[in-house]
Amino acid sequence: MSDNILDAKLAADQLEAGTKPKAMDQKGSVGKHFTTEGAIGGTAQKIGGPLDEEGAIGKHFTTGGSIGGTVQDKMGGQKPA
């Protein structure tokens, strides 16, 4: 993912006042474990190769990928605090 797209995505993911992320959101209680800094995503990053966030398998699990993106779109987002 290019830096410009990533920067735009991060800006769009800022929480609005009076809201909190849903559980499956990349910042939520479950979803955060699947990011590259989380327990599950971080392990995949350490293994590397096809499981890396830019690898043949891992790229589908990012918030812009086919699997991670679908979860983010359908189950992520914000909810009232």
N, C-alpha and C positions, 0 to 999 in steps of 0.2 A: 504494500500500500504506500503510495507516495506521501511525503510529508504534508503537502497541501490538503489532501483528502483526510489524512489523519487529524490535522489541526481543525478542519471543519467539523469532523465527527466529534472530537473532544469538546469543541465549543457548543455543539448541539446537545451534548450529554450533560451540561451543567444543570444542577437541580434548581428548580424554581423555589422561591420562598414558600414555606409552609408545606413542602412535599418531601417525600423520601422515596428511594428507589424500591421497586417491587422486588420480591425475593429472587426471581430469575434474571433480573437486570444485571448488567456487567458490574454494577456497584452494589448489588443486593446481597443478602445474607448467603444465598446459594451460588449465584452467578459469579461472585468475586473469586471463588475457588477455581473457576475455569479460565481465568485470565492468565497471562504469562507470569504474573506475580503471585498467583494463587497456588494452593497445594496441588491441584490436579494439573493445571496448565503449566505450572512451574516445573513439575516432574517431567512433563512432555518436552519442555524446553531443554532440560538437562540431558535427556536422552538424545534429543536432536534428530538429525536426519529427516525422515519423512514425518515425524511427529512435531518438528519445529513449527512455529507459527507461519513460516514461509514454505514449509515442506509440502509434499504431495497430499498428505492426510491432514496435517495440522492447519493448513490454510482454510479448510472448510469449517473449522471450529472457532474462528475469530468472529468478532461482531460484524465483520463485513463478508464473511464466508457464507456458504449455502446453509450449513447447519446452525452455526452460531448466530448468523444474521436472522434466520427465521425465528429462533428462540427469542432473540432480542426484540424483533418486531412484534411477535405475537404475545410474549409473556413478560417482556421487559417494560421499561418506562417508569413513570412516576405515579405515586398515589398520595392522597392527602396524608399529612403527618399525624 
